[in-house]
């Protein structure tokens, strides 16, 4: 217990010299010393309960060091299901946890049914190209630009929400709202979910 008393005295003298350097009066100096001694004593008791040697660590930088109450969630807002399918497939390509094993991505078959399997998303050139590179396709007497056709190809439903949880070994799709790491959604669905839940 002598080490704990020494730490209390050391903390009190440091706080006292610091308060005097700041130009505080006698009562404020004593209050600062008592506060520092109490904090050192508290740290020693906590360390004793945990079975560790009491050490005093001073952190000089002002970076936040808390863990927070929840894990951060990434929100990706997309206009339609086909765009969400492309975004999620690209995330799965970039995620190392989704590579390697066959069962690395849970519920991938359900995802392919709901968001498309990605066959219609390849950017192969079509026959309607002109010399300057602008691609248009004639359908029913109207010219449809290629970017418009690519955007509205596949499932254009806008009522969806998909939660994704990423772990070290796998990626889980269709996770609940609060347990997901990445949330892919149409923006109005979030408003609707908040209103009715």
N, C-alpha and C positions, 0 to 999 in steps of 0.2 A: 504494500500500500504506500510505501515511501515514494515510489516512482509516480504514483498518482498525485500525491501531495506536492511533489516537485513540479509536476506539470501544471498544477493549479497556481502555484507561486509564480512560475515562469510566465504563464498566461496573464496573470494579474499585473505583474511588473511591466510586461510589454504593453498592455492596454493602458496602464497608468502613464507611461512615458509618451505613448501616442496621444493621449488626451491632453497632457500638458503641452505637447508640441503644437496642438491645435488651438491652444489658448483657452481651454475650459477652466471653470472655477473649481474649487476644492471638492464640492459635493458631486459635481459631474464626473470628476476624476475618480472618486471613490466608487461611484455607481458603475462606471465603465470597468473598473478593476473587479468589482464583485460579479458583474455579468460575465466577464471573461473567465473568472475562476469557476463560476457555476457551469459554464459550457464545457470547460476542461474536465470538471468532475463528472459531468453527465456522460461525456465521451468515454471516460475511463470506466465508468460503471457498465456502460453498454458493451464495451470491449471485454470486460471481465465476464459478463454473462455469456458472451459468445465464445469465451475461452481463448481469446486472442490477446496479445500484448497491446497495451494502450499506446497508440501512436498518434501524433498530431500531424495532419497533412494540411499544408497551406496551398491553396490553388490561387495562382496569380491572375489567370485570364478570366474574363467575364463571360465565357461561353455558357449557355444553358446546359445543365447536366442532368435534368430530370428525364425520366422515361415516359412521362405522360400517362394518361389513363386508358387510351385505346391505341391500337396500331393505326398508322396512317393508311388512308384509303385513296386510291387514285380513281377519279371520276372521268370517264370518257363519254362525251355526248356525241351521238351520231344521229343522222336523220332517218335512216331506214335499216331494216334487218340485213339487207345484202351488204351494206357498208359496214355494219357491225361484224358480220361474218368475216369480211376481209381484214378488219382491224384485229380481231381475235386470232385469225390464222397467222397474221404477221407477228403478233406477240408470241404465239406458240413457236414460230420459227426462230425467234430471237431468244427464247427462254431456254437455258441449258437444262433445266429440270424436265422439260418436255421431250428431250432427246434421249435416245438410247433404248430404253425398255419399251415393250409394246403397251404395257399398262401404265405408262407414265402420265397419260392424260385421262382422267376419269370422265365418263359420259360423253365421249367424242362422237359416238353414233347418234345420240340425241341431238347434239349440237349440229351435226350434218343435216339431220332431218329438219330442224327448226330454222337454221340460218343458211342452208345450202351447203353443198359439198365442195364448192370452189371450182368446179369445172367450167362455169360460165364466166370466171373472173380473169382468165388468161387474156393477155393483150396481144392477140395475134392480129396481123394486118388483114383487112378485108378487101374485097374487090372494088369498092367504091372510091378508091384513092384517085386524086387528081395529081397533076404534075407538081403543084406547089406544096403538096403534103397534107392538105386539108382533106379529111376523110368524111364523106357523106354517103348516106344510104337512102335510096328512094323507096318509099313504102306508101302505097295507096295514093299516089299523086303528090305526096309531100316529101320534102327533103328533111331528113332527121340528122342532126350533127352527131358525130361519133361519141363525143363526151356525154351528150344527153342520153344516148342509147346505153353507154357503159354505166351511167349513174342509175338508170331505172331498169337495169337488167336483173333478173332474179326476184327475190321476195321483197316487195316494197312496203310491207307492213310497218307501221310506226308505233306499235303498242308492245313494247318489250323491255325487259330488264335482265341482265345477265351478270351474276356475281362470279368472280374468279378468285380462287385462293391458291397462292404459290407457296409450296414448301420446298425443302431441300431435294426431296426425291421425286416429287410429282406435282402436277397441276390439276386442281379440281375445278370443274365447271359446275354451274348451277348451285352455287353456295348461297346461303341466305344473305339478306341485305346487310346485316351488321357484322357478319363473320367474313366478309370478302375483303381481299386486298385490292382488287381492281373491280370497278363497277362500270359496265358498259350499258348505256341506256339511252332511250329517247328522252329529251328533256321534259316533255309534258307528262310522261309516266311517273317521274319523280314527284311532280306537283300532285298528281292524282293519288299516288301512294301516301303522300303526307296528309292529304285531305281525309282519306277514308281509313287510315290506320292509326 
